[in-house]
């Protein structure tokens, strides 16, 4: 197998992945958009990438702002950018021949449904393998997951692609029936928006000088999260998926055994040391509201499920930020699913027989 991987995204997740792969003897080339070169520039000035925490590494890393180099370097391309940047990347990829390439979107948030170009294989994960942040020219990895969930738009993928992805990815993969299932397993949509919005005054009055999970996920916030989580699971159940609670998904991904959301917030190493953002202009809102909550709400409406808890969060986020997330978010219209019926939607993304997936695990 080709031991090379192209990574699109020179941020914390992209650099953590680059270090993790290079530690395992896989060559990487990292792409940074010319307009978002801050982290890349700091790494290049230092001459090496330093990663601390759950991954310890200090090594040179090749960085480019030329998408043609990324396409040529490897047939395996991993997107580690926020889903808010997917449209920009798709614009850059147009004009290249990608029929032989595999693109893995980490996380996907239904990237495969907005991708309007011909790609050999598109896969999506529910989450990044890492809980991490940049500190100038260094990456601090607070946690590395034990497993993440993944699916192909045309599931299951070919055996060759399955084997290649299994070999490259630095964590255990749990293969799912559909990209809808994987999108619903991105539990950031349950955690992040409510923690930000229900702590908005504290964030703005302290510039985020508190720990978001440990201090901000109280029992009342947890109750609101559970209401959202119940809608998320109802959506998955309508497609025939056996849905896990957000707490169980987090426990499985990290190998934890927390008994409640508050227990997780106070005692999870990857979470309880995360500082709150300094304002509301961060991906906990700008990504997770339009690209997860709007998507879930649209699916629920099509399926006839009461999604009022999710709608309440979207409306509150709109009032707090003056952004029309229903317009900008991944609605059924944006996902090219607006004109299909409820039964057609379920048939297209329904759970597959166990054997179709288990045979690959």
Buried (B, 14 or more C-beta within 10 A) or exposed (E): EEBBBBBBBBBBBBBBBBBBBBBEEBBBBBBBBEEBBEBBEBBBEBEEBBBBBBBEBEEEBEBBBEBEEBBEBBBBBBBBBBBBBBBEBBEBBEEBEBEEBBBBBBBBBBBBBBBEEEBBBBBBBBBBBBBBBBEEBBBBBBBBBBBBBBBBBEBBBEEEBBEBBBEBBBBBBBBBBBBBBBBBBBBBBBBBBBBBBBBBEBBEEEEBEBBBBBBBBBEEBBEBBBBBBBBBBBBBBBBBBEBBBBBEBBBBBBEBEBEEBBBBBBBBEBBBBBBBBEEBEBBBBBBBBBBBBBBBBBBBBBBEBEBEBBBBBBEBBBEBBEBEBBEBBBBBEBBEBEEBEEEEBBEEBBBBEEEEBEEBE
